[in-house]
């Protein structure tokens, strides 16, 4: 019986890309597709080819202990290709970012926060002098600067 690609995929319970892969590996066809023409397949010929191909692939998959069979290597290659395609799609969709860009952004934020913290003493000094005498203001500034340096040391230690 002559069938098209979709019917052949249904008969074998596989996807259309699987039929294409089988055709690329040598599965016979009755009519080549293209430019408005569908591929046509003789089911008996395809079944015979599938059986022979299945036997060939099983023979190759009996690798000696410690060695990878052709089927195992082929499967790993397909999985790796699928993983790479998913990563590329995730990048294009904006779901992934380059780690070096993230690290540079974090370093920039860290530098700005560090500068703001180190300048806290000067901000406190100006305010404290308006509220208390000069000696008390400097004591307050010393306490604030010590707390800032201690906090920065904690941050540095936790980043290691």
N, C-alpha and C positions, 0 to 999 in steps of 0.2 A: 504494500500500500504506500503510495506517495503522499507525504505530509510536508507541511511548512515547518519552520523553526519552532514556532510556539507549540504546535501539536507534538513535535518530537520531544520538546522539553517536558511537556505534560506526560507523555508516554513514559519517559525515563524518570519523571518526578525530580527534575533538576531545573536550574535557572537558564535563561537565555544565554548569559555569559558562559555558562558551562558548555552549552552546545557549541558556542563559538570557539572555546578552547579545544574542545574535542575535534572540531573541524580543522583547527590549526595543527592538531597533532596527527591528522590523517584520516579522520572519519570520512567515509565516502558520501557523496551527494549526487543527486540526480540532475539538479539544475543549479547553476551558480546564481547568486543574487546580486543585485546592484541596479541602480538607476530605475527604480520602480518595479523591479522584478524581485520576487521573494525567493529565498533559498528553498529548494525542494530536496527531500530526502526519501530514499527507499528504506522503509522501516526494517525489512529483513536484512539488508546490507548493513545498516547501522547497528542492528543487534549483534550480528556476527562480528563486526569490527569491535564493538564494545567488549564482547566476551574475550576476543583475542588480546585486546589492549589490557583488559583486567588481568589476564593471566601473565602477560609480559610485565606489568607493573608489580604484580605480586612476586614474580621471580626475582626482580631487581630489589625488592624490599627485604630479602633474606640476606642481609649484610652480616659479615662475621662479627663476633662479639667485640664491642668497643669501637666499631665503625658505624657510621651513619648511612642508612639506606638512601637511595635516590628519592623515594617518596617522602621520607622524613626531611631531607634537605629541601625538597621542593615545597613541602608544607611550611617549613620555617621561613623560606624565602617569601612565600605568599603572605604569611602573617606579618613579616617585617615590612613588606610593601604596603599592606593595609594600615599598619601602625603609622608609617611615614605619611600616608595620605591623610589619615585622621589628624596628625599633628599639623600638617600644612593647612587643612581646613580650619582647625582651631586657631592658628595664627591669623589667617585671613579674616576670621570672624571676630578677632580681637579678644579671644578667650585666653590667649597665652601672650606672655611678654618675654623679651630677651633678659636674661638674668643680669647681664652687664649693665643694661639700662636701669634696672631696678637698683642695683648696687650703687650706681652713680647718683641716682635720685636720693637714695637713703643717705649717702655720704654728704650730699648737698644740704639736706635737711639737718643732719647731725651738726654740720659746721655752723649753720645759722642758729640753731638752738644753743650750741656752745657759746657763740659770740654774745647772744642775748643773756645767757646765764652769767657770763663773766662781766657783763656791764651792769648787772643788777646792783652791785655795791655802789656804783656812782649814782644810780637812780635813788637808792635808799639814802645815800649821804645828803643829797639835795633836799629831800623831804624831811629827813631827821633833823637837819640844822634849823629848819623852820619851826620845829616843834620843841627841841631840847637844846641844851648848850653844846658847844663844839666837841668837848671831851666825850659826852654821852653819845653824841651822833657818831663819832668815830668808833666807839665801842660797839654800837649797834651795827655799823657797817662791817666791822671785823667778824661779828657773829654771823651775819648774812653771807659774807664771802667764804667763811669757813664751811658753812652749810652747803653752799653751792659747790665748792671744791670737793667736799665729801660725796655729794650726790653725783658729781661727774666721775669720781673714782669708782663709785658703785656701778655706774653705767659702763665704764671702761672694762671693769672686771667681768661683768655679766656678758659682754660682747665677745669675750675670749672663748 
